[in-house]
Amino acid sequence: MSRVRGWACAVALVAASLLTNPTTAQAAPAGAGDLTAAVTTRLLDRASATDAGLRSAGADDTRITVTRRDGKAWAFGTAVVVAPAQEGRYPAGWLFVAHRDRSGWQIAFDGEPAFTGLAATAPAPVVSPTEKRVFTSPSPMYAGGDYRTGMRLPFAVGQSWYLTGGPHGWAGSDTPWSSVDLSGGDQRVLAARGGTAYTMCRGWIRVIHDRGYATDYYHLWNSISVNGAGVGEGAYLGDTGTDVTCGGAASGRHVHFALRQNSAYVPIAGHNLGKWVVMSGGATYQGYALHGSAQVNVGGALYNHGALGLTQGVVDANGGGTVNKRSGPGTGYAIVGSVADGATVSVACSANGTTHTGRWGTTSLWNRLTDGTWVTDAYLWTGVSGPVNGWC
């Protein structure tokens, strides 16, 4: 069914990290006059508060890229702290908007409340109208019981790639476990969903999607150079590789794929990618993925079924081969067919009926499919615990 539980600890960690974000843009002295120096100062403060492993970083460990300016008053770009060249270490990076007034440069990074305000008032040459909509649209609460992403796996639909690393942190052992490692196929890394793309540094692309989500792709070779351009689902971003321009280590070519929501890394477990529900293991890099009842462990191959629509579900017979379809919302109604485990179905609306227990828990919710038949939500993964397309 559609319930996914057990993320309370991860939610608390994400919420705690968001509380460290300043509510207003912070200023560097006007006399300094150097935008790069001002952004560097703010960046090192932000990075040290976010990642204890970066507290010893200095100005030589930063990569500030000013991609757009409007006179001497406004600027936009990316700010990255390079990680040590060690296994399990990863860089930290943000978009920034900067505005200079009499007190100096007012600088805000994405994820800080001040960022939306500066982005909204920045002139169009600095923040485009499309970006203004992306940066200022209301963001849902983290997960909020809704684990739908509308994303495919970050490679071509119809290919199978290896899950070489199960859920782990962006920096390996850190929390939340936001990332997985993927390799194989034709090695071409593609956008998991359409959005607005940025090159954080060579080998590292970030795509900001709808519904508060973003995805990061690291270790890429031949990565595209992009600065706020729109990309469609399946757009080429680069090839799997071992690039560590911004730090860390990679022993074999792969893409380190991470999930973000509301400008912070979030647990990837419980979310659906390419019609697979990613699940954590007992330790970092362990875990598995589920497509219906089919389970693929780390080291196995994931077939990319494409994105699951926001009003669709994947049938999970919980070990059975098929699920009955009925003429109404309950076992008192006639059986009018069946649907195979792993099949994709489209939901028209939902209603309460008889209670059943599936892999994800017990529910009385039934879903009316677009063909007019009904299936219990106990045997359907949709990503939410309630109606996915309203009540009948």
C-alpha positions as CSV (number, residue, x, y, z in Angstrom):
1,M,0.0,0.0,0.0
2,S,1.0,3.6,0.2
3,R,2.3,3.9,3.7
4,V,5.9,4.5,4.5
5,R,6.9,4.7,8.1
6,G,9.9,5.0,10.3
7,W,11.5,8.3,9.2
8,A,10.8,10.3,12.3
9,C,14.4,10.4,13.4
10,A,15.5,11.5,10.0
11,V,12.8,14.2,9.9
12,A,14.1,15.5,13.2
13,L,17.6,15.7,11.9
14,V,16.6,17.6,8.8
15,A,14.4,20.0,10.9
16,A,17.3,20.7,13.3
17,S,19.6,21.5,10.4
18,L,17.1,24.0,9.0
19,L,16.9,25.8,12.3
20,T,20.5,26.8,11.9
21,N,19.7,28.8,8.8
22,P,19.8,32.6,9.3
23,T,16.5,34.4,8.8
24,T,18.1,37.4,7.2
25,A,20.9,37.9,4.7
26,Q,24.2,38.6,6.4
27,A,26.4,41.5,5.4
28,A,30.1,41.8,4.7
29,P,31.6,45.3,5.3
30,A,31.1,47.7,2.4
31,G,34.7,48.7,2.6
32,A,35.8,45.2,1.6
33,G,34.3,45.7,-1.8
34,D,35.2,42.2,-3.0
35,L,32.2,40.1,-3.6
36,T,34.2,36.9,-3.8
37,A,35.8,37.5,-0.4
38,A,32.4,38.3,1.1
39,V,30.8,35.1,-0.3
40,T,33.8,33.1,0.9
41,T,33.4,34.4,4.4
42,R,29.7,33.5,4.5
43,L,30.3,30.2,2.8
44,L,32.9,29.0,5.4
45,D,30.6,29.9,8.2
46,R,27.7,28.0,6.6
47,A,29.8,25.0,5.7
48,S,31.2,24.7,9.2
49,A,27.7,24.8,10.7
50,T,26.5,22.2,8.3
51,D,29.4,19.7,8.2
52,A,31.8,19.3,11.1
53,G,34.3,17.8,8.7
54,L,34.6,21.1,6.8
55,R,35.3,23.3,9.9
56,S,39.0,23.4,9.1
57,A,38.4,24.5,5.5
58,G,39.9,27.8,4.5
59,A,39.6,30.2,1.6
60,D,41.9,28.0,-0.6
61,D,39.3,25.2,-0.3
62,T,36.4,27.3,-1.8
63,R,35.2,27.6,-5.3
64,I,33.1,30.8,-5.8
65,T,31.6,31.2,-9.3
66,V,29.8,34.4,-10.0
67,T,27.7,33.5,-13.0
68,R,25.7,36.7,-13.4
69,R,26.0,40.4,-12.3
70,D,23.9,43.5,-12.7
71,G,26.2,46.5,-12.3
72,K,27.8,46.6,-8.9
73,A,24.7,46.0,-6.8
74,W,23.5,42.4,-7.6
75,A,25.1,39.0,-8.3
76,F,24.2,35.3,-8.5
77,G,26.3,32.2,-8.5
78,T,27.5,29.0,-6.9
79,A,29.6,28.6,-3.8
80,V,31.3,25.3,-3.0
81,V,33.6,24.1,-0.2
82,V,36.0,21.5,-1.5
83,A,36.2,18.3,0.6
84,P,39.4,16.6,1.5
85,A,40.6,14.0,-1.0
86,Q,39.4,11.1,1.2
87,E,36.9,8.2,0.8
88,G,33.5,9.2,2.2
89,R,34.1,12.9,2.0
90,Y,32.0,15.2,-0.2
91,P,31.9,18.9,-1.0
92,A,29.2,21.3,0.3
93,G,27.6,23.7,-2.1
94,W,24.8,26.3,-2.5
95,L,23.4,28.8,-4.9
96,F,23.7,32.4,-3.7
97,V,22.1,35.8,-4.4
98,A,24.0,38.9,-3.3
99,H,22.9,42.5,-3.1
100,R,25.2,45.4,-2.1
101,D,23.8,48.3,-0.1
102,R,25.4,50.9,2.1
103,S,26.2,48.3,4.8
104,G,28.0,46.0,2.4
105,W,27.1,42.8,0.5
106,Q,23.9,41.1,1.7
107,I,24.4,37.4,0.9
108,A,21.9,34.6,1.1
109,F,22.3,30.9,0.2
110,D,19.4,28.7,-1.0
111,G,17.7,27.1,2.0
112,E,18.0,30.4,4.0
113,P,14.7,32.3,4.4
114,A,16.5,35.5,3.1
115,F,17.3,33.7,-0.2
116,T,13.7,33.8,-1.4
117,G,13.4,37.5,-0.6
118,L,16.6,38.5,-2.4
119,A,15.7,36.2,-5.4
120,A,12.3,37.8,-5.7
121,T,13.6,41.4,-5.8
122,A,16.7,40.7,-7.9
123,P,16.7,42.2,-11.4
124,A,15.9,39.7,-14.2
125,P,19.5,39.6,-15.6
126,V,20.5,38.2,-12.2
127,V,17.6,35.9,-11.4
128,S,15.4,35.0,-14.3
129,P,11.6,35.0,-14.1
130,T,11.6,31.2,-14.3
131,E,14.1,31.0,-11.4
132,K,12.0,33.4,-9.4
133,R,9.1,31.0,-9.6
134,V,11.3,28.1,-8.6
135,F,12.9,29.9,-5.7
136,T,9.9,31.6,-4.3
137,S,7.2,28.9,-4.8
138,P,5.8,27.5,-1.5
139,S,7.8,24.5,-0.4
140,P,6.0,21.5,1.2
141,M,7.1,20.3,4.6
142,Y,9.8,17.7,4.4
143,A,8.2,14.5,3.0
144,G,5.0,15.4,4.9
145,G,3.9,11.8,4.4
146,D,4.1,12.2,0.6
147,Y,7.0,10.2,-0.9
148,R,6.0,10.7,-4.6
149,T,8.9,12.2,-6.7
150,G,7.7,11.7,-10.2
151,M,11.3,10.7,-11.0
152,R,12.8,8.0,-13.1
153,L,16.2,6.5,-12.4
154,P,19.0,8.8,-13.7
155,F,19.7,6.7,-16.8
156,A,17.8,5.7,-19.9
157,V,14.4,4.1,-19.6
158,G,14.6,0.4,-20.5
159,Q,18.2,0.1,-19.4
160,S,19.4,-1.8,-16.3
161,W,22.2,-0.4,-14.1
162,Y,23.8,-1.8,-11.0
163,L,22.9,-0.6,-7.5
164,T,26.5,-0.5,-6.3
165,G,25.8,1.4,-3.1
166,G,22.6,1.5,-1.1
167,P,21.3,4.5,0.9
168,H,24.2,6.5,2.5
169,G,24.9,10.1,3.2
170,W,25.9,12.7,0.8
171,A,29.3,12.4,2.5
172,G,29.1,8.6,3.0
173,S,28.4,8.0,6.7
174,D,26.6,11.2,7.5
175,T,22.9,11.5,8.0
176,P,20.4,11.7,6.4
177,W,21.1,8.8,4.0
178,S,20.2,10.8,0.9
179,S,22.2,9.0,-1.8
180,V,22.8,5.8,-3.8
181,D,25.5,4.8,-6.2
182,L,24.7,3.6,-9.7
183,S,26.8,2.3,-12.5
184,G,26.7,0.3,-15.8
185,G,24.6,0.6,-18.9
186,D,25.7,3.1,-21.4
187,Q,27.2,5.2,-18.6
188,R,25.1,8.3,-19.7
189,V,23.7,10.0,-16.7
190,L,20.3,11.7,-17.4
191,A,18.1,14.0,-15.4
192,A,15.7,12.1,-13.2
193,R,13.0,14.7,-13.8
194,G,12.7,18.0,-15.5
195,G,13.9,21.2,-13.7
196,T,16.4,24.0,-13.6
197,A,20.1,22.9,-13.7
198,Y,23.3,24.3,-12.3
199,T,26.9,23.2,-12.5
200,M,28.1,23.3,-8.9
201,C,31.7,22.5,-10.1
202,R,33.1,20.2,-12.7
203,G,31.6,16.8,-12.3
204,W,28.8,18.0,-10.0
205,I,25.4,18.9,-11.4
206,R,22.3,20.0,-9.4
207,V,18.8,20.0,-10.9
208,I,16.0,21.7,-9.0
209,H,12.6,20.1,-9.7
210,D,9.1,20.9,-8.6
211,R,7.4,20.0,-5.3
212,G,10.5,21.2,-3.4
213,Y,12.8,18.4,-4.7
214,A,16.2,18.6,-6.2
215,T,18.8,16.0,-7.3
216,D,22.6,16.0,-7.2
217,Y,24.8,14.1,-9.5
218,Y,28.5,13.8,-8.6
219,H,31.7,12.1,-10.1
220,L,30.6,12.9,-13.6
221,W,32.9,12.9,-16.6
222,N,32.1,15.2,-19.5
223,S,29.5,17.0,-17.3
224,I,27.5,19.8,-19.0
225,S,28.2,23.4,-18.1
226,V,24.8,24.9,-17.2
227,N,23.8,28.0,-15.3
228,G,20.0,28.0,-14.6
229,A,18.9,26.5,-17.8
230,G,15.8,24.4,-18.0
231,V,16.4,20.7,-18.7
232,G,13.8,18.1,-19.5
233,E,13.4,14.7,-17.9
234,G,16.0,12.5,-19.5
235,A,18.3,15.4,-20.5
236,Y,22.0,14.4,-20.7
237,L,24.1,15.6,-17.7
238,G,27.4,13.7,-18.2
239,D,28.9,10.3,-18.0
240,T,29.5,8.2,-15.0
241,G,33.1,8.7,-13.8
242,T,35.5,9.2,-10.9
243,D,35.8,13.0,-11.1
244,V,36.7,14.5,-7.7
245,T,37.3,18.1,-8.7
246,C,35.5,19.3,-5.6
247,G,36.9,16.6,-3.3
248,G,36.2,13.2,-2.0
249,A,37.3,10.0,-3.7
250,A,36.0,7.5,-6.2
251,S,37.5,4.1,-6.9
252,G,35.4,3.1,-9.8
253,R,33.2,5.0,-12.3
254,H,29.7,5.6,-11.1
255,V,27.2,8.4,-10.4
256,H,26.7,9.4,-6.8
257,F,23.0,10.3,-6.9
258,A,21.4,12.3,-4.0
259,L,17.9,13.5,-3.2
260,R,17.2,16.9,-1.7
261,Q,14.0,18.6,-0.6
262,N,13.6,22.2,0.5
263,S,17.3,22.9,0.0
264,A,18.5,20.1,2.2
265,Y,19.5,16.5,1.7
266,V,16.7,14.1,2.8
267,P,16.5,10.3,3.3
268,I,16.2,8.7,-0.1
269,A,14.6,5.6,1.5
270,G,10.9,5.3,1.0
271,H,10.9,7.3,-2.2
272,N,10.1,5.9,-5.6
273,L,12.6,6.2,-8.5
274,G,12.0,4.5,-11.8
275,K,9.1,2.6,-10.1
276,W,11.4,1.2,-7.5
277,V,11.0,2.0,-3.8
278,V,14.5,2.5,-2.3
279,M,14.9,0.9,1.2
280,S,17.7,1.3,3.7
281,G,19.8,-1.5,5.2
282,G,21.3,-1.8,8.6
283,A,24.3,0.3,7.7
284,T,25.4,2.7,5.1
285,Y,25.7,1.4,1.5
286,Q,23.5,-1.6,2.3
287,G,19.8,-1.9,1.5
288,Y,17.7,-2.8,-1.5
289,A,14.9,-1.7,-3.8
290,L,11.4,-3.0,-4.4
291,H,9.3,-3.0,-7.5
292,G,6.1,-4.6,-6.4
293,S,7.3,-7.8,-4.7
294,A,10.5,-8.0,-6.7
295,Q,13.5,-7.1,-4.5
296,V,17.0,-6.2,-5.8
297,N,19.8,-6.0,-3.3
298,V,23.0,-4.0,-3.5
299,G,25.0,-5.4,-6.4
300,G,21.9,-6.3,-8.4
301,A,20.6,-4.6,-11.5
302,L,17.7,-2.1,-11.5
303,Y,15.6,-1.9,-14.6
304,N,14.5,1.7,-15.3
305,H,10.7,1.5,-15.7
306,G,10.4,5.2,-16.1
307,A,8.7,7.7,-13.7
308,L,5.7,6.8,-11.7
309,G,3.0,9.4,-12.2
310,L,1.7,11.3,-9.3
311,T,-1.8,9.7,-9.6
312,Q,-0.4,6.2,-10.3
313,G,0.6,3.2,-8.2
314,V,2.7,0.1,-8.5
315,V,0.9,-3.1,-7.6
316,D,2.6,-4.9,-4.7
317,A,1.0,-8.3,-4.1
318,N,3.3,-8.8,-1.1
319,G,4.7,-12.0,-2.6
320,G,1.6,-13.0,-4.5
321,G,1.4,-13.1,-8.3
322,T,-1.7,-11.0,-8.8
323,V,-4.2,-8.8,-7.0
324,N,-8.0,-9.1,-7.5
325,K,-9.9,-6.2,-9.1
326,R,-13.5,-5.8,-7.9
327,S,-16.6,-4.0,-8.9
328,G,-16.7,-1.9,-5.8
329,P,-14.6,-0.9,-2.7
330,G,-14.6,-4.2,-0.7
331,T,-14.5,-8.0,-0.8
332,G,-18.3,-8.1,-0.8
333,Y,-18.2,-6.9,-4.4
334,A,-17.7,-9.3,-7.4
335,I,-14.2,-10.1,-8.8
336,V,-14.0,-8.6,-12.2
337,G,-10.4,-9.3,-13.1
338,S,-6.9,-9.2,-11.7
339,V,-3.7,-7.2,-12.1
340,A,-0.2,-8.5,-12.0
341,D,2.4,-7.8,-9.3
342,G,4.6,-5.0,-10.4
343,A,2.1,-3.5,-12.8
344,T,1.5,0.2,-13.0
345,V,-2.1,1.4,-12.6
346,S,-3.7,4.8,-12.7
347,V,-6.0,5.9,-9.9
348,A,-9.2,7.9,-10.6
349,C,-10.3,8.3,-7.0
350,S,-10.5,6.5,-3.7
351,A,-13.1,5.4,-1.1
352,N,-13.2,3.5,2.2
353,G,-14.2,-0.2,2.2
354,T,-13.2,-3.5,3.8
355,T,-9.9,-3.5,5.7
356,H,-6.8,-5.4,4.5
357,T,-3.1,-5.7,5.4
358,G,-0.2,-5.6,3.0
359,R,3.5,-5.0,3.0
360,W,3.2,-1.4,4.4
361,G,0.5,-1.9,7.0
362,T,-3.3,-2.1,7.4
363,T,-5.8,0.1,5.6
364,S,-9.5,0.3,4.7
365,L,-8.7,2.5,1.7
366,W,-9.7,1.3,-1.8
367,N,-8.7,2.8,-5.1
368,R,-10.9,3.1,-8.1
369,L,-8.8,2.6,-11.2
370,T,-9.3,4.5,-14.5
371,D,-10.8,1.3,-16.0
372,G,-13.6,1.5,-13.4
373,T,-12.4,-1.4,-11.2
374,W,-11.3,-1.3,-7.6
375,V,-8.2,-2.6,-5.8
376,T,-7.3,-2.4,-2.1
377,D,-4.7,0.2,-1.2
378,A,-3.0,-2.5,0.9
379,Y,-1.6,-3.9,-2.3
380,L,-0.7,-0.7,-4.1
381,W,2.3,1.6,-3.6
382,T,1.4,5.2,-4.4
383,G,3.7,7.1,-2.0
384,V,0.9,8.5,0.3
385,S,-1.2,7.0,3.0
386,G,-4.5,8.6,1.7
387,P,-6.2,9.2,-1.6
388,V,-3.7,9.9,-4.4
389,N,-6.3,11.5,-6.6
390,G,-9.2,12.6,-4.3
391,W,-12.2,10.9,-3.0
392,C,-14.9,9.3,-5.1
